[in-house]
Amino acid sequence: MLIGETCQDVYHFGRTTRLSPEGPVPIFTPNKTIEKSGMASNVYENICSLGHDVTFLSNTESIIKERYVDARFNAHVLRVDRNENVEPLTKDRIPQSLIGFDCLVISDYCKGFLPEDICSFLTEKFEGPIFIDTKKKDLGCFKKGIIKVNEDESREVYNMSSSCDLIVTLGKFGAKFKDETFESFEADVFDVCGAGDVFLSSLTSCYLSTKDVKASILFANLCASISVRTMGNHCLTYEEIYDAIRRYK
């Protein structure tokens, strides 16, 4: 089961060649627009692509993130976020029995869908492995599970339960878990957008097969290195993963 906020990522590609006569801001001329599923939807697509059946609970309101990108330099000129706040998940939407699920994945972007009482309820009730990616600073609402945050977020989190473990992603330096650092895989970074979603998805997928957290972190590092080579959110394929494994052997 996957629970988290969904958005639509819109990318406007174009050029900025002059400043506006009305003020010191660039004039952007778009020539192509693409849309991709973002946030928990990106997690959903990647877990499905890795071969799993997923029950997905998410917001019904439309969150939109628009990025304006100068295609010549892959430079983000502007980002516009719309409809940031959504209605919270209620217990009546959660299946009465969670016994049939192999694991619980929480992709919490702190847009209001996952209030603290729901996080506490889910992580207390679910008996299997739990993987959490959260923007919350106070982690006390998560009663058990493996929580993944990035390096900047790790400096601000507090109040973590002793029944939780923390994975800190370090970008090009890999990831840290229980005072052990797991190497990254060299990649020509094009765009880091969605790399955290790919890490969470591949971490979960590998753990379901191996029950080995450390092996799963290495696999997630490999998959994240694939993701950053493309613009925007990326949905993994096993062909890409096999190619990457051959490349790093």
Secondary structure by P-SEA (a helix, b strand, c coil): cccbbbbbbbbbbbbbccccccccbbbbbbcbbbbbbcaaaaaaaaaaaaccccbbbbbcbbbbbbbbbcccccccccccccccbbbbbcccccccccccccbbbbbccccccccaaaaaaaaaccccbbbbbccccccccccccbbbbcaaaaaccccccccbbbbbbccccbbbcccbbbbbcccccccccaaaaaaaaaaaaaaaacccaaaaaaaaaaaaaaaaccccbbbbcaaaaaaaaaaac
